[in-house]
Amino acid sequence: MVSERGFKAMNSAHRLLLKATRGRLGWRAIGMPVLELTTVGRRSGHQHTIMLTSPVRDGRSIVLVASRGGDDRHPDWFLNLRAQPDVEVRLRGGAWRPMRARVATEAERDRLWPRVVAGNRVYEGYQRKSKRVIPLVLLEPR
């Protein structure tokens, strides 16, 4: 399992790639679009920005997978947006957009999960090794 330090290092390397290529590379990872998500820390109150893949869209909603690489713990960004659902999102280097995050209902997850894993089987492996049901998050325009 990747440590918190490892996740932060990967995120920093991803940002460095974007900067070094002036945004020409880094907006896709393992076959999926990448976005930047800014949340407000549930304890610190500070803004935190992370690069995440977004495997599917559902109408105007962007779907995120709170997998944390199959870890049994939720990712910090997920805990943050549950506490404060108003987030900022940037797609492919465009303008920051205000969005509202919410955890998919059980019915929404049941409908969306097959689309998520059809596009990228890595999530299936993450779910198999995790003891928790990996939540899906819907980012919706504010």
C-alpha positions in Angstrom: 0.0 0.0 0.0 1.3 3.5 -0.9 2.0 5.7 2.2 0.7 9.2 2.6 4.2 10.4 1.8 4.1 8.3 -1.4 0.8 9.8 -2.5 2.1 13.3 -2.0 5.3 12.5 -3.9 3.3 11.1 -6.8 1.1 14.2 -6.8 4.2 16.5 -6.8 5.8 14.5 -9.7 2.5 14.9 -11.6 2.5 18.6 -11.1 6.1 18.8 -12.1 5.3 17.0 -15.4 2.5 19.5 -16.1 4.8 22.4 -15.4 7.8 21.1 -17.3 5.7 20.4 -20.4 3.6 23.6 -20.0 0.5 21.5 -19.7 1.1 19.5 -22.9 1.5 16.2 -20.9 -0.2 15.1 -17.7 -3.9 15.6 -18.3 -4.4 11.8 -18.8 -3.3 9.0 -16.6 -3.9 5.2 -17.1 -6.3 6.1 -19.9 -8.4 8.5 -18.0 -8.8 12.3 -17.9 -7.0 14.0 -15.0 -8.3 17.0 -13.1 -7.2 19.2 -10.2 -9.4 19.2 -7.2 -9.2 21.8 -4.4 -10.8 21.0 -1.1 -10.8 22.7 2.3 -9.1 20.8 5.0 -11.6 19.5 7.6 -9.3 20.2 10.5 -6.9 22.8 9.2 -9.3 24.9 7.2 -6.6 25.3 4.6 -7.0 24.7 0.9 -5.5 21.5 -0.5 -5.2 20.7 -4.2 -4.7 17.2 -5.6 -4.5 15.6 -9.1 -7.1 12.9 -9.6 -8.4 10.8 -12.4 -12.0 11.0 -13.4 -13.0 7.8 -15.1 -16.5 8.7 -16.2 -19.0 11.6 -16.6 -22.6 11.3 -15.8 -24.5 14.1 -17.5 -23.0 17.3 -16.1 -21.4 15.4 -13.1 -17.8 14.4 -12.9 -17.4 11.0 -11.2 -14.4 10.4 -8.9 -13.4 7.2 -7.2 -12.3 7.5 -3.6 -10.1 4.4 -3.9 -6.8 5.4 -2.2 -5.2 2.6 -4.2 -7.4 0.0 -2.5 -6.5 1.0 1.0 -9.0 0.3 3.8 -8.9 4.0 4.7 -10.7 6.8 2.8 -8.4 9.3 1.1 -8.0 12.7 2.9 -9.5 14.6 -0.1 -12.7 12.5 0.3 -12.9 13.2 4.0 -12.4 16.9 3.4 -15.1 17.2 0.8 -17.6 15.2 2.9 -17.0 17.9 5.6 -17.0 20.8 3.2 -18.6 19.9 -0.2 -17.9 23.2 -1.9 -14.8 22.5 -4.0 -13.0 24.0 -7.0 -12.1 21.9 -10.1 -9.8 22.5 -13.0 -10.0 20.4 -16.2 -7.0 20.2 -18.6 -5.5 23.4 -17.5 -8.7 25.4 -18.0 -10.3 27.9 -15.6 -11.1 26.9 -12.0 -14.8 26.0 -11.7 -16.8 26.0 -8.4 -18.5 22.7 -7.9 -20.4 20.9 -5.2 -19.3 17.4 -4.2 -21.5 14.6 -2.9 -21.1 10.9 -2.3 -23.1 8.8 -4.7 -26.1 7.1 -3.3 -26.1 3.3 -3.2 -28.3 3.2 -6.3 -26.1 5.7 -8.1 -23.0 3.7 -7.2 -24.6 0.5 -8.4 -25.4 2.1 -11.7 -22.1 3.9 -12.2 -19.6 1.3 -10.9 -19.9 -1.0 -14.0 -19.0 2.0 -16.2 -16.1 2.9 -13.9 -14.5 -0.6 -14.0 -15.3 -1.1 -17.7 -13.1 1.9 -18.5 -10.3 0.9 -16.1 -10.0 -2.5 -14.4 -7.6 -1.2 -11.8 -10.5 -0.1 -9.7 -11.9 -3.6 -9.7 -8.6 -4.7 -8.1 -8.7 -1.9 -5.6 -12.2 -2.9 -4.6 -11.2 -6.6 -4.2 -8.4 -5.8 -1.8 -10.2 -3.2 0.3 -12.5 -4.1 3.2 -14.6 -1.0 2.6 -17.0 -0.3 -0.3 -15.1 2.3 -2.3 -17.3 5.4 -2.6 -17.9 7.3 -5.8 -18.1 11.1 -5.6 -20.2 13.2 -8.0 -18.9 16.7 -8.6 -21.8 18.9 -9.8 -21.8 22.5 -11.0 -22.7 25.0 -8.3 
